[in-house]
Amino acid sequence: MTSSQRSVGFGSLVEDIFGLNIRGLITIRDVIVRPRVVAEAARDEEWLRRYTPSIRLVFFLLTLTSVFRFLWAPKDSAITARLSEAFQGQVPDGMEAGLAADQYMAVYGALYPLLVVAFVVLAAVFVRVWGREASATLRIRLHLMVVIPSSACSALSIWTFALYDGSISTNFVIATLIGLTIGLLVDFVMAFRCVAATGQAVKIGKALLFSVVTQTAHFAAAGLSANVAVVVATNGI
C-alpha cells in the first residue's frame, strides 16, 4: 500500500454498493439544520467535497423505503393476505394468488424509487422556484436536496405497515392521511427555508407550489408503479 492509498473498511463496501458513507448522514443533518449551506454547496460541481449528491441520497432513501416495505410484508402478513385475496380469479390458470401478490410487491418496490426520482427530476426542470439564474441541473440538485428530509421520514415511517390488520378501517385511513400531511408539511417547510424570493408572500407561494408538485410526483410514481405491478402480477410475466 502506498502512502496515497487508504485502507479499505466496511465504509468502503457501503460506498461501493450505494455510493453512500458517513458523508450521507452529514448531508441529511445539514440539510435539516442548515439547508442554505448545503444549497450553496450544490452550486459547486463536487458539492465542495463535503456532501453526498442529493440525487444519490434521495434514491438511496427511497430504495430503503421499498426494502422496509418488503420486510414488513412477508408471506404471512395482513398486506400480503389482502393482495392474495384481491388477485383471486385474476391470475392465469395454475398460478397461485400468493405468488401474484409476491410479484406485485417485488415489481412495485423496484419501480417506485426509480419513478419518484424521474418524476421529481421532471418537476424540477419545469417548476422554477430557485431564481432565474438557476440552470436545469442546479434546479434538479436543489429540488432533490429539499426532499431529503421527507424521504427520510418515509423510510422511518414504513414500520407502520406492521400495524395493518388487513382492513381499510377508519384508523388506517386517518393514519394514511396524517402521513401524507406530514410529507406535505415537511416539504413546504424545507422549501420555505431555501427558495429564492423577494417577499414573504412570494416565498410562501413558491414553497406551497414546490410541496404540492413534489407530493403529486410521489402520487404519480405510486400510481404508475402499482398499475405496472398489477399487470405483471396478473399476467405471470
C-alpha positions in Angstrom: 0.0 0.0 0.0 1.4 3.4 -1.0 1.2 6.5 1.2 -1.5 7.9 -1.0 -3.8 4.8 -0.6 -6.3 4.4 2.3 -7.2 1.2 4.0 -10.4 -0.5 2.8 -13.1 -1.0 5.5 -16.8 -1.5 5.9 -17.5 2.1 4.9 -15.8 1.3 1.6 -18.2 -1.6 1.0 -21.2 0.6 1.7 -19.7 3.2 -0.7 -19.3 0.6 -3.4 -22.9 -0.6 -3.1 -24.8 2.6 -2.6 -22.2 5.4 -3.1 -23.0 6.3 0.5 -21.0 6.7 3.6 -20.8 8.9 6.7 -20.9 11.9 4.4 -24.5 10.9 3.6 -25.5 11.2 7.2 -23.8 14.6 7.5 -25.7 15.7 4.4 -29.0 14.7 5.9 -28.1 16.5 9.2 -27.0 19.7 7.4 -30.0 19.8 5.1 -32.2 19.8 8.2 -30.1 22.1 10.3 -28.6 24.5 7.8 -30.1 23.9 4.4 -28.8 27.1 2.9 -25.2 25.9 3.4 -25.9 22.7 1.5 -27.8 24.7 -1.2 -24.7 26.8 -1.7 -22.6 23.6 -1.9 -25.0 22.3 -4.6 -23.7 25.1 -6.9 -20.2 23.5 -6.8 -19.5 20.7 -9.2 -18.3 18.3 -6.5 -20.6 19.6 -3.6 -17.4 21.1 -2.1 -16.4 17.5 -1.5 -18.4 17.8 1.7 -21.8 16.5 0.9 -23.3 13.5 -0.9 -25.1 14.4 -4.2 -28.8 14.8 -3.5 -30.0 12.5 -6.3 -27.9 9.7 -4.9 -29.1 10.2 -1.4 -32.8 10.5 -2.3 -32.6 7.4 -4.4 -30.9 5.5 -1.5 -33.6 6.6 0.9 -36.5 5.7 -1.4 -34.8 2.3 -2.1 -34.5 1.8 1.6 -38.2 2.6 2.0 -39.0 -0.1 -0.6 -36.8 -2.6 1.2 -38.5 -1.9 4.5 -41.9 -2.2 2.9 -40.9 -5.6 1.6 -39.6 -6.7 5.0 -42.8 -5.6 6.7 -44.9 -7.5 4.2 -43.8 -11.2 4.5 -45.9 -14.1 3.1 -47.9 -14.3 6.4 -48.6 -10.6 6.7 -52.1 -9.0 6.5 -51.0 -6.9 3.5 -49.9 -10.0 1.5 -53.1 -11.8 2.5 -55.2 -8.9 1.3 -53.3 -8.7 -2.0 -53.7 -12.5 -2.5 -57.4 -12.1 -1.9 -57.6 -9.3 -4.5 -55.8 -11.4 -7.1 -58.1 -14.4 -6.7 -59.6 -15.2 -10.1 -57.4 -12.6 -11.9 -54.2 -14.7 -12.3 -53.5 -17.3 -15.1 -54.6 -20.9 -14.6 -52.2 -22.8 -12.5 -50.7 -19.7 -10.9 -51.3 -19.1 -7.2 -52.7 -15.8 -6.0 -50.0 -15.7 -3.3 -47.3 -15.8 -6.0 -49.0 -12.9 -7.8 -49.0 -10.9 -4.5 -45.3 -11.5 -4.1 -44.7 -10.4 -7.7 -46.7 -7.3 -7.1 -44.7 -6.3 -4.1 -41.4 -7.0 -5.9 -42.3 -5.0 -9.0 -43.8 -2.1 -7.1 -40.7 -2.0 -4.8 -38.3 -1.9 -7.7 -40.2 0.6 -9.8 -41.3 3.1 -7.1 -37.8 4.6 -6.3 -36.9 5.0 -10.0 -40.2 6.6 -10.9 -40.2 9.0 -7.9 -36.8 10.3 -8.8 -37.8 10.5 -12.5 -41.0 12.5 -11.8 -39.3 14.7 -9.2 -36.5 15.5 -11.7 -39.1 16.3 -14.3 -40.9 18.6 -11.9 -37.6 20.3 -11.0 -36.9 21.1 -14.6 -40.2 22.9 -15.2 -41.1 24.3 -11.7 -38.9 27.4 -11.3 -38.6 28.3 -7.6 -34.9 28.8 -7.4 -34.4 32.1 -9.3 -33.9 32.9 -12.9 -30.2 32.2 -12.9 -30.5 28.6 -11.8 -29.7 26.1 -14.5 -31.7 22.9 -15.0 -29.0 20.9 -13.4 -28.9 23.2 -10.4 -32.7 23.1 -10.1 -32.6 19.3 -10.0 -29.9 19.3 -7.4 -31.7 21.8 -5.1 -35.2 20.2 -5.6 -33.8 16.8 -4.6 -31.9 18.3 -1.7 -35.0 19.8 -0.3 -37.0 16.5 -0.4 -34.2 14.6 1.5 -36.0 15.1 5.0 -39.4 13.9 3.7 -37.7 10.9 2.0 -36.0 10.1 5.3 -39.4 10.4 7.1 -40.9 7.9 4.6 -38.2 5.4 5.3 -38.6 5.7 9.0 -42.4 5.6 9.0 -42.7 2.4 6.9 -42.8 0.3 10.1 -46.5 1.3 10.4 -47.1 -1.4 7.8 -46.8 -3.9 10.6 -49.8 -2.4 12.2 -52.1 -3.0 9.2 -54.7 -5.7 10.1 -56.0 -6.3 6.6 -59.0 -4.0 6.7 -59.4 -0.5 5.4 -60.5 0.9 8.8 -61.1 4.5 9.7 -57.9 4.4 11.8 -55.9 3.2 8.8 -57.3 5.9 6.6 -56.6 8.6 9.2 -53.0 7.3 9.6 -52.5 7.4 5.9 -53.8 11.0 5.6 -51.6 12.0 8.6 -48.6 10.6 6.8 -49.4 12.4 3.6 -49.9 15.7 5.5 -46.6 15.3 7.3 -44.8 14.8 4.0 -46.5 17.9 2.5 -45.6 20.0 5.6 -42.0 18.8 5.7 -41.5 19.6 2.0 -43.2 23.0 2.5 -41.1 24.0 5.5 -37.9 22.9 3.8 -38.7 24.7 0.6 -39.7 27.9 2.5 -36.3 27.9 4.1 -34.5 27.6 0.8 -36.4 29.0 -2.2 -35.4 32.3 -3.8 -38.0 35.0 -3.2 -38.1 38.8 -2.6 -41.0 38.8 -0.2 -42.7 36.5 2.4 -45.9 36.1 0.3 -43.9 35.1 -2.8 -41.8 32.8 -0.7 -44.9 31.1 0.8 -46.4 30.7 -2.7 -43.2 29.1 -4.1 -42.9 26.8 -1.1 -46.5 25.7 -1.5 -46.1 25.1 -5.2 -43.0 23.1 -4.5 -44.6 20.9 -1.9 -47.8 20.3 -3.9 -45.9 19.4 -7.1 -43.5 17.1 -5.2 -46.3 15.2 -3.5 -48.1 15.0 -6.8 -44.9 13.4 -8.3 -45.0 10.9 -5.5 -48.6 10.0 -6.2 -48.0 9.7 -9.9 -45.0 7.4 -9.2 -47.0 5.3 -6.8 -50.0 5.0 -9.2 -47.9 4.1 -12.2 -45.8 1.6 -10.1 -49.0 0.0 -8.8 -50.6 -0.3 -12.3 -47.4 -1.9 -13.8 -47.1 -4.2 -10.8 -50.8 -5.4 -11.3 -50.2 -6.1 -15.0 -47.1 -8.1 -14.2 -48.7 -10.0 -11.3 -51.9 -10.9 -13.1 -50.3 -12.0 -16.3 -47.5 -14.0 -14.7 -44.8 -12.0 -16.6 
